[in-house]
Amino acid sequence: MNKKYIYAGIGIAVILLLIFTIPKYFTGNVTASGVSISGDIEKIEVYHFHATNQCYSCITMGDLAEETIDTYFSNELKSGKIVFGHINGELPENSELVKKYGATGSSLWIGTYYTDGSFAKEENINVWYKINNKKDYMNYLKGVIESKLSGN
């Protein structure tokens, strides 16, 4: 058998293993009570980037993100520690934010500002796997944001 085919088979097997096992680690329930907010975190931005015309999945992803923030982080939202927004990436007035995050389509991005002036951004693709289960989606995103708030 040709080595090229063996390596391709191994590569496909590894990719499939990652696709089907890694998302299982992001389904745990995390409670909002007792979360210590790291002194190193200044602010967290959660943005749902989208186009003018959105499909059902894109709308659902953004709506569930907003509901998660409103439900579990209302105090942080009111204080400005967390910022949430639906950002139409096709509008000229949003072009700087689109560039800053590197958003290229419908996506959920989390930006973390640290007290030392640094900034880190991350696209969260795992939310797409959870849009058909509101509870899983909300528990997952809540855990991600709590982890960011605690400095992880």
CORBELZI-V336842 format. One line per field, one symbol per residue. burial: # if it has 16 or more other C-alpha atoms within 10 Angstrom, else .. Layout:
burial = ???
//
This chain:
burial = .........................##..#..........###########......#####.###.##..##..##...####.####........#..#.#..#########......#.#...#..##..#.##############...
//
